Amino acid sequence: MNEQAAEAMTFMNAMASALTTGIRHHDQKINKLISDHLEFLNKHNHNVSAETFDAQTKFFLQDEFHLNMLES
């Protein structure tokens, strides 16, 4: 598995764990997790701002296919 795939999996697992353990979205741990993820993406030539990440996340939560994939 390449570095980017491993980081994405680690990020998603950490977010899932936060949700299942009741860590709220405004917790500093979540802020740091997202910040570190965006920093990693930008260092690997994926130009992602907080605003574009927010828009993408909203899309994933509203699109039935992606929402089902994330929830499973």
TORPA-4810 file (N, C-alpha, C, O; in nm, 3 decimals):
<nodes>
NODE_1_0.085_-0.117_0.000_0.000_0.000_0.000_0.090_0.124_0.000_0.188_0.130_0.075_M
NODE_2_0.057_0.220_-0.083_0.142_0.339_-0.088_0.113_0.434_0.029_0.013_0.420_0.099_N
NODE_3_0.200_0.528_0.046_0.193_0.621_0.160_0.061_0.697_0.163_0.003_0.716_0.270_E
NODE_4_0.014_0.742_0.048_-0.109_0.820_0.045_-0.231_0.736_0.080_-0.321_0.782_0.151_Q
NODE_5_-0.235_0.614_0.032_-0.347_0.525_0.066_-0.345_0.491_0.214_-0.450_0.486_0.278_A
NODE_6_-0.227_0.469_0.269_-0.214_0.438_0.411_-0.259_0.556_0.497_-0.327_0.538_0.598_A
NODE_7_-0.221_0.677_0.456_-0.262_0.796_0.532_-0.412_0.814_0.525_-0.475_0.847_0.626_E
NODE_8_-0.471_0.795_0.408_-0.616_0.810_0.393_-0.691_0.708_0.480_-0.790_0.743_0.545_A
NODE_9_-0.642_0.585_0.483_-0.704_0.483_0.565_-0.691_0.517_0.714_-0.786_0.500_0.790_M
NODE_10_-0.574_0.564_0.754_-0.552_0.603_0.893_-0.646_0.717_0.933_-0.705_0.716_1.041_T
NODE_11_-0.658_0.816_0.843_-0.747_0.930_0.869_-0.892_0.884_0.884_-0.960_0.921_0.980_F
NODE_12_-0.939_0.804_0.789_-1.078_0.758_0.793_-1.104_0.672_0.917_-1.210_0.683_0.979_M
NODE_13_-1.010_0.586_0.953_-1.026_0.504_1.073_-1.031_0.589_1.199_-1.109_0.561_1.291_N
NODE_14_-0.947_0.692_1.204_-0.947_0.781_1.321_-1.077_0.860_1.330_-1.131_0.880_1.440_A
NODE_15_-1.129_0.904_1.216_-1.257_0.976_1.216_-1.370_0.883_1.258_-1.457_0.922_1.336_M
NODE_16_-1.370_0.761_1.208_-1.473_0.664_1.245_-1.466_0.633_1.394_-1.569_0.624_1.462_A
NODE_17_-1.346_0.617_1.444_-1.329_0.591_1.587_-1.382_0.707_1.671_-1.446_0.686_1.774_S
NODE_18_-1.354_0.828_1.627_-1.403_0.946_1.699_-1.556_0.947_1.703_-1.616_0.976_1.807_A
NODE_19_-1.617_0.914_1.591_-1.764_0.912_1.586_-1.821_0.805_1.679_-1.918_0.830_1.751_L
NODE_20_-1.762_0.687_1.677_-1.817_0.577_1.758_-1.787_0.592_1.906_-1.856_0.532_1.989_T
NODE_21_-1.686_0.671_1.941_-1.655_0.690_2.083_-1.711_0.821_2.138_-1.691_0.853_2.256_T
NODE_22_-1.782_0.895_2.054_-1.850_1.014_2.103_-1.767_1.141_2.105_-1.808_1.239_2.167_G
NODE_23_-1.654_1.142_2.039_-1.575_1.266_2.032_-1.648_1.361_1.939_-1.681_1.325_1.826_I
NODE_24_-1.673_1.481_1.986_-1.751_1.578_1.911_-1.668_1.645_1.802_-1.545_1.650_1.810_R
NODE_25_-1.736_1.696_1.700_-1.669_1.757_1.585_-1.586_1.879_1.623_-1.491_1.912_1.551_H
NODE_26_-1.618_1.946_1.731_-1.545_2.066_1.770_-1.430_2.037_1.867_-1.364_2.129_1.914_H
NODE_27_-1.407_1.911_1.898_-1.297_1.872_1.986_-1.163_1.904_1.920_-1.148_1.889_1.799_D
NODE_28_-1.067_1.946_1.999_-0.935_1.981_1.948_-0.867_1.863_1.877_-0.789_1.884_1.784_Q
NODE_29_-0.894_1.741_1.921_-0.837_1.622_1.857_-0.883_1.612_1.711_-0.805_1.575_1.623_K
NODE_30_-1.009_1.644_1.686_-1.063_1.638_1.550_-1.002_1.749_1.465_-0.966_1.728_1.349_I
NODE_31_-0.992_1.867_1.525_-0.927_1.980_1.456_-0.786_1.942_1.411_-0.748_1.968_1.297_N
NODE_32_-0.710_1.883_1.500_-0.572_1.843_1.470_-0.569_1.733_1.364_-0.487_1.736_1.273_K
NODE_33_-0.658_1.637_1.377_-0.665_1.527_1.280_-0.691_1.580_1.139_-0.624_1.538_1.044_L
NODE_34_-0.786_1.670_1.125_-0.818_1.726_0.994_-0.704_1.814_0.945_-0.667_1.808_0.827_I
NODE_35_-0.650_1.894_1.032_-0.538_1.981_0.995_-0.419_1.900_0.945_-0.359_1.934_0.843_S
NODE_36_-0.385_1.794_1.016_-0.274_1.708_0.974_-0.304_1.640_0.840_-0.215_1.626_0.756_D
NODE_37_-0.428_1.599_0.821_-0.468_1.535_0.695_-0.454_1.633_0.578_-0.401_1.597_0.473_H
NODE_38_-0.501_1.755_0.597_-0.491_1.855_0.490_-0.344_1.889_0.462_-0.306_1.908_0.347_L
NODE_39_-0.264_1.897_0.565_-0.121_1.924_0.547_-0.056_1.812_0.465_0.022_1.838_0.374_E
NODE_40_-0.089_1.688_0.498_-0.035_1.574_0.424_-0.077_1.581_0.278_0.006_1.565_0.188_F
NODE_41_-0.205_1.606_0.254_-0.254_1.613_0.117_-0.182_1.721_0.037_-0.141_1.699_-0.077_L
NODE_42_-0.166_1.837_0.097_-0.100_1.947_0.028_0.048_1.918_0.002_0.102_1.962_-0.100_N
NODE_43_0.112_1.846_0.091_0.252_1.809_0.069_0.267_1.706_-0.043_0.376_1.687_-0.097_K
NODE_44_0.156_1.642_-0.077_0.159_1.539_-0.181_0.082_1.584_-0.305_0.017_1.505_-0.373_H
NODE_45_0.091_1.712_-0.332_0.037_1.772_-0.455_-0.114_1.764_-0.472_-0.164_1.760_-0.585_N
NODE_46_-0.186_1.760_-0.363_-0.332_1.769_-0.365_-0.368_1.902_-0.300_-0.374_1.913_-0.178_H
NODE_47_-0.391_2.002_-0.381_-0.418_2.136_-0.329_-0.557_2.141_-0.268_-0.657_2.155_-0.338_N
NODE_48_-0.561_2.130_-0.136_-0.687_2.126_-0.063_-0.683_2.231_0.047_-0.596_2.229_0.133_V
NODE_49_-0.779_2.322_0.042_-0.793_2.420_0.149_-0.899_2.370_0.247_-0.969_2.273_0.219_S
NODE_50_-0.909_2.436_0.359_-1.014_2.401_0.455_-1.152_2.418_0.391_-1.243_2.339_0.417_A
NODE_51_-1.166_2.518_0.307_-1.294_2.545_0.242_-1.331_2.435_0.142_-1.446_2.390_0.137_E
NODE_52_-1.234_2.392_0.061_-1.264_2.287_-0.036_-1.289_2.153_0.034_-1.372_2.074_-0.010_T
NODE_53_-1.217_2.129_0.143_-1.239_2.007_0.221_-1.380_2.008_0.280_-1.449_1.906_0.279_F
NODE_54_-1.422_2.123_0.330_-1.556_2.138_0.386_-1.662_2.111_0.280_-1.758_2.038_0.304_D
NODE_55_-1.645_2.170_0.162_-1.741_2.151_0.053_-1.747_2.004_0.010_-1.855_1.950_-0.014_A
NODE_56_-1.630_1.941_0.000_-1.625_1.800_-0.039_-1.695_1.713_0.066_-1.769_1.621_0.032_Q
NODE_57_-1.670_1.742_0.192_-1.731_1.666_0.301_-1.883_1.680_0.297_-1.955_1.581_0.312_T
NODE_58_-1.931_1.801_0.276_-2.076_1.823_0.267_-2.135_1.744_0.151_-2.243_1.685_0.163_K
NODE_59_-2.064_1.742_0.038_-2.112_1.664_-0.076_-2.122_1.516_-0.039_-2.224_1.452_-0.066_F
NODE_60_-2.017_1.462_0.021_-2.016_1.320_0.057_-2.130_1.286_0.153_-2.185_1.176_0.146_F
NODE_61_-2.166_1.379_0.240_-2.273_1.353_0.337_-2.412_1.370_0.276_-2.511_1.326_0.335_L
NODE_62_-2.421_1.433_0.160_-2.550_1.453_0.095_-2.572_1.356_-0.021_-2.687_1.332_-0.061_Q
NODE_63_-2.466_1.302_-0.075_-2.476_1.209_-0.188_-2.499_1.068_-0.134_-2.418_1.016_-0.058_D
NODE_64_-2.609_1.008_-0.174_-2.650_0.877_-0.120_-2.543_0.769_-0.136_-2.517_0.693_-0.043_E
NODE_65_-2.482_0.761_-0.254_-2.380_0.659_-0.278_-2.262_0.675_-0.182_-2.221_0.579_-0.116_F
NODE_66_-2.208_0.798_-0.174_-2.092_0.820_-0.088_-2.127_0.809_0.061_-2.047_0.759_0.140_H
NODE_67_-2.245_0.853_0.097_-2.286_0.842_0.237_-2.296_0.695_0.278_-2.249_0.658_0.386_L
NODE_68_-2.355_0.612_0.194_-2.363_0.470_0.225_-2.225_0.407_0.235_-2.200_0.324_0.322_N
NODE_69_-2.135_0.447_0.146_-2.000_0.393_0.148_-1.929_0.434_0.278_-1.863_0.351_0.341_M
NODE_70_-1.942_0.559_0.318_-1.877_0.606_0.440_-1.937_0.541_0.565_-1.865_0.508_0.659_L
NODE_71_-2.067_0.524_0.565_-2.131_0.466_0.683_-2.102_0.317_0.699_-2.110_0.263_0.810_E
NODE_72_-2.070_0.252_0.589_-2.040_0.108_0.601_-1.895_0.090_0.636_-1.849_-0.023_0.651_S
</nodes>
